[in-house]
C-alpha cells in the first residue's frame, strides 16, 4: 500500500501545501514541511534576501554609469544545464556539490565578472514529454526541452536510463561585467567545460528583459522577479507561485492563475484527459508522493551546505 501511495499523484485543485505535507508524511519526512524553499514563507525570506543583494549590486553599478540604459547593459541572466540525475538524495547532493565547484571555478578564473545565483532542481518525466511530442504538431519550447533531456539522459549508466523521473540539475543567476568583451570571455570559459559544451542550449547568457506584456519593466522589478523565481524550489511557476507539477517546456508562461492553466492545458493535450473518478480528477502533471518528498529532501540538504541555509547559492 505504501508503494502504491508513493507512486500516486494528486487531484486537480489540491493545494500545494497539502501535496507537500502528504508526500512528506508518507515518507517520514514531515519535519521538512516548514523548512525548505518549497514552503512559501521560507521561500519569501530567501527571495527577499537575494533581491536585496541584487539591488545593492544594481545601485552600485547604476551610480558608476551615466544612465540607466548603460547600467542595464552591464547585466545578463545566466542559465547552465548541468545534468539529469536519478531521484536519489545521496547521489544528487554529490552531483550538486561538484556542479557548484565547477561554476565557481569558471567565475573565479574570469577577470571583471560578478556572479550570484542559485542551483535549482526540477523533477522531469521524459515519458510524459515523449507522449506530449506525439500529440504536438508544431515545434515548441516543450520539444526543445525534451531534446535537451534526451541528450542528458545518454550520459547516465544504462541501468539508470529507464526510470520514471529524473532531477534536472541546473543554475540560474545574475552576472555583471563592465563590457561586452568580459561577457564574451566569461561565456567562452563556460563553453570550455566539456560537460556543458556538448549539450545544445546548455548555456544561455542573455540580456535582461525591458518589457513585460507590452509595458516597460523597471530594473528593480526585474531583479526582484529573478530572485523570486530562482529560489522557488518547486517545478512549475504560475502567477508568482511554485507548483509541484511537471513543467513540459523551458518557456515561461503568463497564465496568472491555476484554474486558467488547467483549462488551457486540458484543451491542448490529450495526456491531461483522465477518466473522472469518485473523489476527483487526477492531475496528470502532478508530481507523485515520492518525487515531491525527494525534491524536498535534496533541497534541504542543498540548503544545509552552508550554516545559514543558503548552500544553494553560488
N, C-alpha and C positions, 0 to 999 in steps of 0.2 A: 504493500500500500504506500509505503514511503517513496519507493522508486517511482511509482505511478504519479504521486504528487509532485516529485521533483521535476518531472518532465512535462507536467501540465501547465497550461497557460491561463491567463486571467481573462475575465469577461470585459467586453466593450463597456466603457463608462466607469469601471472600477478605478478608484483614486490611486494615485502613485504611492501615497503614504501607506495605504492598505496593502498594495502589492509588495512593497518593501518589507513591511513588518511580517506579513505572512510567509514570505520567502525565507526571511532570516529565522523565523520561529521554527520552520520545518527543519532547517539545517543546524539548529542550535547556536545561531549567531545573533540572537536578538539584542545582544549588548551593542551591536553596531547600528541599531535603528536610529539613534540620535547623535552619531559621532562622525559621520563621513560627509563628503561633498554631496552625497545623494539626499541628504536631509536639507530642506530649503533654508532653515535658519543657519546651519553651518555653512552652506554654500554662500549665503549673503555675507557673512563675516569675511570669508576668504576672498570673495569677489570684490568687496569694498576695499579691502586692504591692498589687493593687487591694483585696483583702479587708482588708489592714492599714489602708488609708486609710479604708475604710468603718467598720471597727471603732473607729478613732480618733474619727471623727465621732460614732458612736453613743455612745461613752463620754463625749464632751463634752456631748452633748445629755442623756444619762441623768443626769449629775451636776447638771444645771441643772433637772431635773424632780423632782416629789415621788415618782413611782413609775414602774415600767416601762411601764404602760399609757399614761400621759401622754406618755412619751418615744416610744413606738411611734407614737402619733398624729401625731407631727411628721415622719413619713417616708412617702413614696409611691414607687411604681415607675412610671417613665415609659417609654412606647413611642411613637415617632414614625416612621411610614412615610413615606419621602421620595419614592421613585420606582422605576420599573423602568428599567434601563439595559442597553444591548446589552453582551454579554460581551467588551468591548474594554478592556484595562487603561488605555490612554491616555485614553479617554473617561470611564471610570469614576472615575479618580482626580480628574479635574477636577470631576466632579459631587460627589464626596465632600468635597473642599475647600470647595465652595460650601455644602454641607449643614452642615458643621461651623461655618462662619462664621454661618450663619443661626441655628443653635441657640445659639451663644454670644451673639449679638446679643440674642436674646429673654431669655436668663437674666440678662445684664448690665443689661437695661432694667428688671428687676423688683427691687423692694425686698425684702430679707429672704429671698432664695432662694439655697440652696446646691444645686448640681447636679454630679454626676460620673457619667459613663457612657461607653459605647463605641459607635462606629459599627460596624454589622455588615453583612456581605454574605451573601446567601443565593441560590444558584442555583435558579431555579424554571423549571418546564416547564408552560406553560399547556396544552399538548397533552395531557399526562398527567392534569392536573387536570380537563380537559374530558372525557376518556374516563372518568375516575372518576365524574364527575357523572352520566353516562348510566347507570351501574350502581348508583347510590345512590338509594334511595327516600325517605330522611328527611333533614331539614335537619341540618347539622353544621358543625363548625369548618372542615372541608375546603371546604364550599361558600362559607362566608364569605370564606375566603382567596382563592378563585377570583374571587369578585365584586370584591374589592378590586383584585386584579391586573388584571382586565379593565378596570376604571376607570383604573388607572395606565397600561395599555397604550395607551389612546386618546390619551395625551399625547405619545407618540412620533411621529416623522415616519412617514408611510405606508410608506415603504420599509423601516422597521425593525419593522413590526407583525406580521411573519410569520417571525421567526427561531426556531430550535429551542428556545432557552432565553434567560433574562434574569437579570440580577443585581437582586435586590430589596434596595435600599439603605435601611437603617433604623437606628434608635437605640434602645438600652435603657439606662436609667440610674436612679440613686437621686437623689431630690430631698428636701430637708429645708426646712421652714419652721416658724415659731413659731406659726402659727394657720391655721385653715381658710380664713380670708379671703385670706391670702397665697397659698395653693394655688389658690384660685379666680382670683385676679388673674393668676397665672402661666399657668393653663390658658387663660384668655381671651386672653392675649398670644400663646400658641401658635396658638390658633384664628384669630387675626387674620392669620396668614400664609396668603395665598390658596392657595399650593401645597398646603398640608396641610388647610386648612379644607374644600375642596371634595370631598375623598375621604372616604367614610364609614369610620369606625373608624380613621382615620389617626393619631389622637391618643388615647392612653389613659393616664390618670393615676389609679392605683388604690392602695388601701391594701395593705400587705404582708400575706401570709397569716400566720395564727397557728397553723395546724394542718397536719399532713401525714399522710394515711392515718389520720385519727381521733386522732392524738396531738398534743399541744402541741409547737410548734416554737419553740425559743428564738430571740431576735432575732439572736444571734451566728451561729447556724447558717444562718439566713435570709440574712444578709449574705454569708457565705462562699459559699453556693449561688448567689446572684446574681452575685457576682464570677466564679465558675467558669463560669457559663452564658454571660454576655455577652462573655467573652473566648475562647469556644470555637473561633471561626474556621470550623468545619465547618457542614454543613447541619443534619442531624438530631442529636438528643441523647437517648441511651438509657443508663440506668444510669450517669449522670455521665461518659459518653464521647461524643465527637463522631463522627459518621459522614458519609461522603461520599455521601449519598443524598438524593434529593428528599424534602422534608417536605411532605405534602399539606395539612396544616391548621395553624392558629395554635395549637391546643390542645396543652398538654403531655401527655406520656404517662408512665404509671407503670411500663411494662414494664422489667424490670430487666436483661434480657439479650438479646443479639442473636438467638439461636435462637428465643426465645419471640416476639419481634417478627415474625420471618419467618413463623412458624407462624400467628400471629394474622392477618397481612395476607394470607397465602396463602388462608385460608378466606374472607376478607372480600371481596377484589377479584379479578375476572377478569383485570385487567391484570397481575397477578403470575403468572398461569399461562402459562408459556413451555414450549415443547417441550424435553424433555431432550436434550442433545447429548452427544457423546462425552466432552468434557472437563469437563462440569458443567452447572449450571443458571444461565442469565444472570439477574442481579439486575435486574429491570425498573425499580427505582427508583434504581439506581446512577447517579451522575454519570459521564459518559464522560471519556476521557482529556483532551480539550480543555477541558472545563468545570472539571475538577479543577486543571489547570495554570493556567487563567485565574484561578480563585479564589485560588490560592497567590500568583500574581504581583501581583494587586491588593492582597491583604492585606500583602504585603511592602512595596509602595510606600506603602500607608497607614501602616504602622508607621514607615517612614522619613521621614514628615512631621516627625518630631522626632528629634533626635540619639540620644536614649535609647530609641528604638524604641517609644515609646508614642503615636505620632501618631494612633492610632485613638481615643484618649480625648478627650472634650470635658468 
